Amino acid sequence: MSKAQQPPSPGTGGVAAISALVLAVLLASLDQTIVSTALPRIAQDLDGFDDIAWVSAAYLLASTAVTPLWGKLGDMFGRKRLYLASTTLFLIASVACGLAQNLPELIGARVLQGVGGGGMIVLTFALVGDIVAPHERGRYQGMFGSVYGVASIVGPLLGGVFTDQLSWRWAFLINLPVGAVALAIAARALPASVRGARTRIDYPGALVLAAIATGLVLIASFGERWGWASPAIIGLILATVALGALLVPVERRAVAPVLPPAMFSSRTVVFSSLIGFVANAAMFAVLVYLPTYLQIVHGVSATLSGVHLLPLVAGLVISQSLAGRWSAHAGRLRPILLAGLLANLAGLFLLGTIGAATNTLVLSVYFLITGVGIGMVPMVVLTTVQNSMPAADLGAASAVVTFARSIGAAFGVAVFGTLLNSGFADRTRNLPTAGGFDPSRPDTVAHLPAALRDTALDAFAHAAATGYLWISPALAVGILLALFLKPVRRTGQEGAGAANAKETVPAA
């Protein structure tokens, strides 16, 4: 694609299209977290306490498993058409969730909602490549990253408000009016996507990849509950490893592989995906558990915990915007990526010093620094990969990164949750359990006598701080990978997907 054929900077129609895509990302990402605070009420109303964890796991599992397939189908049949289909499925499933009369119905509807939501997210990121020129993608991808991060914090708060003031069903039904507006705008404003060659769909590759995603999500979601050394988890690990070994030969034999073999040999794709994995693991360990720390240790409500996290949100949004602008003007993706990873690592080290007596001002500074680090990484990684791949593979490339980030988020939450719970249990093992206190459940601290409560709160704060220190080496690995990452600098042909683009390290 010549320079004259590049996608132009969005005009009025482009702004409308971007707005519709932002709404879609907001809805799809909110539904990953909005039910967390509603789960107790859902379990009570639908009489399903034993299986309630599947309400969250079903969405994550389905959205992760179908991500690569949506990306490839978008490349083959046109991303706009597939995007509209995935959004419609998401909205229909949202209504089914809101009207569910028992837990199996709700879980089944959540699976369908996850299938639609996974397509919405990955196709949104790929559609940016159709709308925006390569040198400006970072700016717009940063906008979507900000929405994704903010939704992770706002989701549980909205879920709590809907549950307390209306009904938990509104956590799903609210998607319909907002999503309908986004769908109508997208149908009019999105450009018709170029279709790839019509070839046979790679069903074997899609099934193997979906099975790998299922295994990874089940391991992450239920490892602690079932026991990390249990036969079920060990069996899942072995099966997932075997499927991973099978995936490469299956894709090499496919006519139109879900994951083109070139991606397995591209340092840019492999390293960027691994960086996205570790960065998202750290990001969700922060976003999911800092509200818990604030609510238990500092005794604030769910709503006020969101207020306390505003500095983190501000850092995330500002750094996303600045990273996108810097990458657009300077074209230097690797220095921005390294700066974000280093700031994120610094934030984790600072969170590793928090205690029960850490005051609000100090916490706000720590949260701001952490937010800056979180915000600079995800979309720079995605832009780096998109700029390295042909236009015909933008969907598949975006899906690879999105897939890695989704798995990273699941493992980050699971691993940090294990570290937090085990650390708290070890430090409170000798406290009396009279009155309902359970060392394996931090939410029962309130049942302790006042004389012992301070000890338990300090134990929880210490366990949280230690958990952040334990996951910081993952970011150190990300920094090491970023040092060897070689983002593409387009020479000669500037359009997305110039076949002869050279991989060179931009000037520092």
C-alpha positions in Angstrom: 0.0 0.0 0.0 1.6 3.3 -1.0 1.7 6.3 1.1 -1.2 7.8 -0.9 -3.3 4.8 -0.1 -2.8 4.9 3.7 -5.9 5.2 5.8 -6.4 8.9 6.5 -6.7 10.5 9.9 -10.3 10.1 11.0 -12.6 12.9 9.9 -16.2 13.4 11.0 -17.2 9.9 9.9 -14.0 8.5 11.4 -14.7 10.2 14.7 -18.2 8.6 14.8 -16.7 5.2 14.0 -14.1 5.6 16.7 -16.8 6.6 19.2 -18.8 3.5 18.4 -15.7 1.3 18.9 -14.9 3.0 22.2 -18.5 2.2 23.4 -18.1 -1.4 22.3 -14.7 -1.9 24.1 -16.3 -0.3 27.2 -19.2 -2.7 27.3 -17.1 -5.8 26.5 -14.5 -5.0 29.1 -17.0 -4.0 31.7 -18.7 -7.4 31.5 -15.4 -9.1 32.6 -15.7 -7.4 36.0 -19.1 -5.9 36.5 -20.6 -9.1 38.0 -17.9 -9.5 40.7 -19.7 -7.5 43.3 -23.1 -8.9 42.2 -22.2 -12.6 42.6 -23.4 -13.0 46.2 -26.8 -11.7 45.3 -27.0 -13.7 42.1 -26.1 -16.9 44.1 -28.8 -16.1 46.6 -31.5 -15.3 44.0 -30.7 -18.3 41.7 -29.8 -20.7 44.5 -26.4 -21.6 43.1 -23.6 -20.9 45.6 -21.6 -24.0 44.7 -21.2 -23.1 41.0 -21.3 -19.3 41.2 -17.7 -18.9 40.1 -18.7 -20.1 36.7 -20.6 -16.9 36.1 -17.3 -15.0 35.8 -15.2 -17.9 34.4 -17.7 -18.7 31.6 -17.4 -15.2 30.1 -13.6 -15.1 30.4 -13.2 -18.6 29.0 -15.5 -18.0 26.0 -14.1 -14.6 25.1 -10.5 -15.8 25.3 -11.1 -19.1 23.4 -12.8 -17.4 20.4 -10.4 -14.4 20.1 -8.1 -15.9 17.4 -11.0 -17.2 15.4 -12.8 -13.9 15.3 -9.5 -12.2 14.2 -8.9 -14.6 11.4 -12.6 -14.6 10.2 -12.4 -10.8 10.1 -9.4 -11.0 7.9 -11.2 -13.4 5.5 -14.7 -12.0 5.4 -14.3 -8.4 6.3 -13.9 -7.0 9.8 -16.9 -4.7 9.7 -19.3 -7.5 9.0 -17.9 -9.7 11.7 -17.8 -6.8 14.2 -21.5 -6.1 13.7 -22.3 -9.8 14.1 -20.3 -10.1 17.3 -21.9 -7.0 18.8 -25.4 -8.3 17.9 -24.6 -11.6 19.6 -23.3 -9.8 22.7 -26.4 -7.8 23.0 -28.8 -10.8 22.6 -26.8 -12.7 25.1 -26.9 -9.7 27.5 -30.7 -9.8 27.5 -30.6 -13.6 28.1 -28.3 -13.0 31.1 -30.7 -10.4 32.5 -33.7 -12.7 32.1 -32.1 -15.9 33.3 -34.2 -17.8 35.8 -31.6 -20.2 37.1 -27.8 -20.6 37.3 -27.4 -22.9 34.3 -29.3 -20.5 32.1 -27.2 -17.6 33.3 -23.9 -19.5 32.7 -25.0 -20.5 29.2 -25.9 -17.0 28.4 -22.6 -15.8 29.8 -20.8 -18.2 27.4 -22.6 -16.6 24.4 -21.9 -13.2 25.8 -18.2 -14.0 26.0 -18.2 -15.3 22.4 -19.6 -11.9 21.3 -17.5 -9.8 23.7 -14.3 -11.5 22.5 -15.1 -10.6 18.9 -15.9 -7.0 19.8 -12.6 -6.4 21.5 -10.2 -8.1 19.0 -12.1 -6.7 15.9 -12.2 -3.2 17.4 -8.4 -3.3 17.7 -8.0 -4.6 14.2 -10.5 -2.1 12.8 -8.3 0.7 14.0 -5.8 -0.5 11.4 -8.5 0.0 8.7 -9.4 3.5 9.9 -6.1 5.0 11.0 -2.7 5.3 9.3 0.1 3.2 10.9 2.0 6.2 12.4 -1.1 7.3 14.2 -2.3 4.0 15.5 -0.6 4.4 18.9 -2.7 7.5 19.7 -6.0 5.8 19.0 -5.0 2.4 20.5 -4.1 4.4 23.7 -7.7 5.7 23.9 -9.0 2.1 23.8 -6.5 1.0 26.4 -7.6 3.8 28.7 -11.2 2.6 28.4 -10.2 -1.0 29.0 -8.3 0.0 32.2 -10.9 2.3 33.6 -13.6 -0.3 32.9 -11.7 -2.8 35.1 -12.0 -0.4 38.1 -15.5 1.0 37.3 -17.0 -2.4 36.6 -17.2 -3.8 40.2 -18.5 -0.4 41.4 -21.3 -0.3 38.8 -22.1 -3.9 39.7 -22.5 -3.0 43.3 -24.6 0.1 42.6 -27.0 -1.9 40.3 -27.3 -4.7 42.8 -28.0 -2.4 45.8 -30.2 0.2 44.1 -32.0 -1.7 41.3 -31.2 -5.4 40.6 -28.2 -7.4 39.6 -30.0 -8.0 36.3 -29.3 -4.4 35.3 -25.6 -5.2 35.2 -26.5 -7.1 32.0 -29.6 -5.2 30.7 -27.8 -1.9 30.7 -25.8 -3.2 27.7 -28.8 -3.1 25.4 -29.5 0.6 25.1 -25.8 1.6 25.1 -24.8 -1.2 22.7 -27.7 -0.5 20.4 -26.4 3.1 19.9 -22.9 1.8 19.3 -24.2 -0.8 16.8 -26.2 1.8 14.9 -23.3 4.2 14.6 -20.9 1.5 13.6 -23.2 0.2 10.9 -23.2 3.7 9.3 -19.7 5.0 10.0 -17.4 2.0 9.8 -15.7 1.7 6.4 -16.2 -1.5 4.4 -13.3 -3.8 5.3 -11.2 -5.3 2.5 -11.9 -9.1 2.4 -9.1 -11.6 2.1 -9.0 -14.6 -0.1 -11.9 -16.9 0.4 -10.4 -20.2 1.5 -11.4 -23.1 3.8 -11.7 -22.1 7.4 -9.1 -23.7 9.6 -11.4 -25.6 11.9 -8.8 -27.9 13.4 -6.5 -25.0 14.3 -9.5 -23.1 15.8 -10.5 -26.1 17.9 -7.0 -26.8 19.2 -6.5 -23.1 20.0 -9.9 -22.9 21.8 -9.0 -26.1 23.8 -5.7 -24.5 24.8 -7.5 -21.3 25.9 -10.0 -23.4 27.8 -7.3 -25.3 29.6 -5.3 -22.1 30.5 -8.4 -20.3 31.8 -9.6 -23.3 33.9 -6.2 -23.6 35.4 -6.0 -19.9 36.3 -9.6 -19.7 37.5 -9.9 -22.8 39.5 -6.3 -23.7 40.4 -6.6 -22.4 44.0 -10.1 -23.7 44.5 -9.4 -27.2 43.2 -5.8 -27.3 44.5 -2.8 -26.6 42.4 -1.5 -30.2 43.0 -4.9 -31.8 42.5 -5.3 -34.5 39.7 -7.7 -32.2 37.8 -5.3 -29.3 37.6 -2.3 -31.5 36.8 -4.3 -33.2 34.1 -5.3 -29.8 32.7 -1.7 -28.7 32.7 -0.5 -31.8 30.9 -3.3 -31.7 28.3 -2.7 -28.0 27.6 1.0 -28.5 27.1 0.3 -31.4 24.7 -2.2 -29.3 22.8 0.4 -26.5 22.6 2.9 -28.9 21.0 0.2 -30.0 18.5 -0.8 -26.5 17.5 2.3 -25.6 15.4 2.2 -28.6 13.0 -1.6 -28.3 12.7 -1.3 -24.6 11.6 1.6 -25.4 9.2 -0.6 -27.8 7.3 -3.7 -25.5 7.2 -4.5 -23.6 4.0 -5.6 -20.5 5.9 -4.3 -21.0 9.4 -6.0 -19.2 12.3 -2.4 -18.2 13.4 -0.2 -17.9 10.3 3.1 -19.8 10.9 5.0 -16.5 10.2 3.8 -15.3 13.5 5.5 -18.1 15.3 8.8 -17.1 13.8 8.4 -13.3 14.2 10.4 -12.0 17.1 8.2 -8.9 17.1 5.0 -10.9 17.5 6.4 -13.5 20.0 8.2 -10.9 22.3 5.3 -8.5 22.1 2.8 -11.2 23.1 5.0 -12.3 26.0 5.3 -8.6 27.2 1.5 -8.2 26.9 1.1 -11.4 29.0 3.3 -10.3 31.9 2.1 -6.6 31.8 -1.5 -7.6 31.9 -0.8 -10.1 34.7 0.6 -7.3 36.8 -2.1 -4.9 35.7 -5.0 -7.0 36.8 -3.3 -8.0 40.1 -3.3 -4.3 40.8 -6.8 -3.4 39.5 -8.6 -6.3 41.0 -7.0 -6.5 44.5 -6.3 -2.8 45.4 -10.0 -2.2 46.0 -10.0 -5.3 48.3 -7.0 -3.9 50.2 -8.7 -0.5 50.6 -12.1 -2.0 51.7 -10.6 -4.5 54.3 -7.6 -2.6 55.6 -8.9 1.0 55.5 -12.5 0.2 56.0 -13.9 2.1 53.0 -17.0 1.2 51.0 -16.9 -0.3 47.5 -17.8 3.1 46.1 -15.2 5.0 48.1 -12.5 2.5 47.2 -13.1 3.6 43.6 -12.7 7.2 44.7 -9.4 6.3 46.3 -8.2 4.8 43.1 -8.8 7.9 41.0 -5.1 8.8 41.0 -4.4 5.4 39.4 -7.1 6.0 36.8 -5.7 9.5 36.1 -2.2 8.1 35.7 -3.5 5.4 33.4 -5.5 7.7 31.1 -2.8 10.4 30.9 0.0 8.0 30.2 -2.1 6.1 27.5 -2.8 9.4 25.8 0.8 10.7 26.0 2.3 7.3 24.9 0.0 7.3 21.8 1.0 10.9 20.9 4.7 10.3 21.4 4.6 7.2 19.3 2.8 9.1 16.5 5.2 12.0 16.5 8.5 10.3 17.1 7.7 6.7 16.0 9.9 5.4 18.8 7.9 2.6 20.3 10.6 0.7 22.2 11.7 3.6 24.4 8.1 4.2 25.3 7.5 0.6 26.1 10.6 0.4 28.3 9.6 3.6 30.2 6.2 2.1 30.8 7.5 -1.2 32.1 10.0 0.5 34.3 7.3 2.8 35.8 5.1 -0.2 36.3 7.9 -2.1 38.1 8.6 1.0 40.3 4.9 1.1 41.1 4.9 -2.6 42.2 7.9 -2.0 44.4 6.1 1.0 46.0 3.0 -1.1 46.6 5.3 -3.7 48.2 5.8 -1.2 51.0 2.2 -0.5 51.9 0.9 -1.4 55.3 -2.2 -0.9 57.5 -1.0 2.6 58.6 0.0 3.9 55.1 -1.8 7.2 54.8 -4.1 8.3 51.9 -1.6 10.9 50.4 1.2 8.3 50.2 -1.1 5.8 48.7 -2.3 8.3 46.1 1.3 8.9 45.0 1.9 5.2 44.7 -1.3 4.7 42.8 -0.5 7.5 40.4 3.0 6.1 39.6 1.5 2.6 39.1 -1.2 3.9 36.8 1.3 5.7 34.7 3.2 2.4 34.2 0.1 0.4 33.5 -1.1 2.9 30.9 2.0 3.1 28.8 2.4 -0.6 27.9 -0.6 -2.4 26.4 -1.4 -0.4 23.4 2.2 0.2 22.5 2.6 -3.5 22.4 -0.4 -3.9 20.1 0.7 -1.1 17.8 4.2 -2.6 17.5 2.7 -5.9 16.3 0.2 -4.3 13.9 2.9 -2.2 12.3 4.9 -5.4 11.7 2.3 -7.4 9.9 0.6 -7.3 6.4 -2.8 -5.7 6.3 -4.4 -9.0 5.4 -3.2 -10.4 8.8 -4.1 -7.4 11.0 -7.0 -9.3 12.6 -4.9 -12.4 13.3 -2.1 -10.3 14.7 -4.4 -8.3 16.9 -5.9 -11.6 18.1 -2.6 -13.0 19.1 -1.8 -10.1 21.4 -5.3 -9.9 22.8 -5.2 -13.6 23.5 -1.9 -13.3 25.3 -3.2 -10.4 27.3 -6.4 -12.2 28.3 -4.5 -15.2 29.5 -2.1 -13.0 31.4 -5.0 -11.2 33.1 -6.4 -14.5 34.2 -3.1 -15.8 35.6 -2.3 -12.5 37.2 -5.5 -12.5 39.2 -5.2 -16.2 40.1 -1.5 -16.1 41.1 -1.9 -12.9 43.2 -5.0 -14.2 44.8 -3.2 -17.4 45.9 -0.2 -15.3 47.2 -2.6 -13.0 49.1 -4.8 -15.7 50.6 -2.0 -18.0 51.6 0.1 -15.1 53.0 -2.9 -13.9 55.1 -3.7 -17.4 56.3 -0.1 -18.0 57.4 0.1 -14.7 59.4 -3.3 -15.2 61.1 -3.1 -18.9 61.8 -2.8 -18.4 65.5 -5.6 -16.0 65.9 -8.8 -17.3 67.5 -11.6 -18.3 65.1 -14.4 -17.7 67.6 -17.1 -15.3 66.2 -16.8 -16.5 62.6 -13.2 -15.4 61.8 -11.7 -17.7 59.1 -7.9 -17.3 58.3 -8.6 -18.4 54.7 -11.2 -15.6 54.2 -10.0 -12.1 54.8 -13.5 -10.7 54.7 -14.2 -12.2 58.1 -11.6 -9.9 59.8 -14.6 -7.7 61.0 -15.7 -10.6 63.3 -12.5 -10.5 65.3 -12.5 -8.7 68.7 -11.2 -5.2 68.5 -7.9 -6.1 70.3 -7.0 -8.6 67.6 -8.5 -6.8 64.5 -5.4 -4.5 64.1 -3.2 -7.6 64.0 -5.3 -9.2 61.3 -5.5 -5.9 59.3 -1.7 -5.6 59.4 -1.3 -9.2 58.4 -3.6 -8.6 55.3 -1.7 -5.4 54.3 1.6 -7.3 54.7 0.3 -10.2 52.6 -0.8 -7.8 49.8 2.5 -5.9 49.8 4.5 -9.2 49.7 2.3 -10.4 46.8 3.2 -7.3 44.7 6.9 -7.9 45.4 6.5 -11.5 44.3 5.0 -10.7 40.9 7.5 -7.9 40.1 10.0 -10.3 38.6 7.5 -11.0 35.8 7.8 -7.3 34.8 11.6 -7.6 35.0 11.3 -10.4 32.4 9.1 -8.1 30.2 11.8 -5.4 30.4 14.5 -7.9 29.3 12.3 -8.9 26.3 11.7 -5.3 25.4 15.4 -4.7 25.2 15.6 -7.3 22.5 12.4 -6.2 20.7 12.9 -4.7 17.2 9.9 -2.7 16.3 9.4 -2.2 12.5 10.4 1.0 10.9 8.7 1.3 7.5 11.1 2.1 4.7 10.1 2.7 1.1 6.4 1.6 1.5 4.7 3.2 4.5 1.3 1.5 4.4 0.1 -1.1 6.7 1.5 -4.4 5.6 4.3 -3.4 3.3 5.7 -6.8 2.5 9.3 -5.6 2.3 9.2 -3.6 5.6 12.5 -4.0 7.4 12.7 -4.8 11.1 15.2 -2.2 12.4 15.7 -0.7 15.9 14.5 2.9 15.9 16.9 5.4 17.1 16.8 6.0 20.8 
